[in-house]
Amino acid sequence: MTSTSVSVACPLCGCRQNYFIDSPSTVERPDLVNCDTDEGGCDKYFVVFSHIRVEKFVRAAKIEGEQ
């Protein structure tokens, strides 16, 4: 699993906060988060729907002088 930091605005009070979401490399699932009062939030729970995709690619280049 990987941990991804996302910035989310609370739909109830508009307070923007960062959350860490643990997920595999490709997933669509809801996460229940709390609008943190220590960050100026409203202390209410709301659901964040995240779609995380990890792209992997390889690039090769010829080294000059090599055959």
C-alpha positions in Angstrom: 0.0 0.0 0.0 1.0 3.6 -0.5 0.1 6.7 1.5 -1.0 9.7 -0.6 -1.4 13.2 0.7 -4.5 15.0 -0.7 -5.8 18.5 -0.1 -9.6 18.5 0.5 -12.1 21.3 1.2 -14.8 20.4 3.7 -18.2 20.5 1.9 -19.9 21.9 5.1 -17.6 24.7 6.2 -15.1 25.1 3.3 -12.0 24.6 5.5 -9.2 23.2 3.4 -7.0 20.5 5.0 -4.5 17.8 4.0 -5.3 14.1 4.6 -3.2 11.0 4.1 -5.1 8.2 2.3 -3.7 4.7 2.4 -4.5 2.8 -0.8 -3.1 0.3 -3.3 -1.6 1.7 -6.6 -4.9 1.8 -8.4 -8.2 2.1 -6.5 -11.5 3.9 -6.3 -13.0 3.9 -2.9 -14.6 6.3 -0.4 -12.8 7.4 2.8 -14.4 8.9 5.9 -12.6 11.9 7.2 -13.1 14.4 10.0 -12.9 18.2 9.5 -10.3 18.9 12.2 -11.1 21.6 14.7 -7.4 22.2 15.4 -7.1 23.4 11.8 -10.1 25.6 12.0 -12.7 23.1 10.9 -16.2 22.2 12.0 -15.6 18.8 13.6 -18.0 17.1 11.2 -17.4 13.9 9.2 -17.7 13.7 5.4 -16.7 11.2 2.7 -13.9 11.7 0.2 -14.1 9.7 -3.0 -10.6 9.2 -4.3 -9.3 7.8 -7.6 -5.6 7.1 -7.5 -3.6 5.8 -10.4 0.1 5.3 -10.6 1.7 5.4 -14.0 5.0 3.7 -14.7 7.1 4.3 -17.8 10.6 3.5 -19.1 12.7 5.6 -21.4 15.8 4.2 -23.0 18.6 6.1 -24.8 21.6 5.1 -26.8 25.0 5.8 -25.3 27.2 7.4 -27.9 30.2 5.3 -28.8 28.5 2.0 -27.8 27.3 -0.5 -30.4 
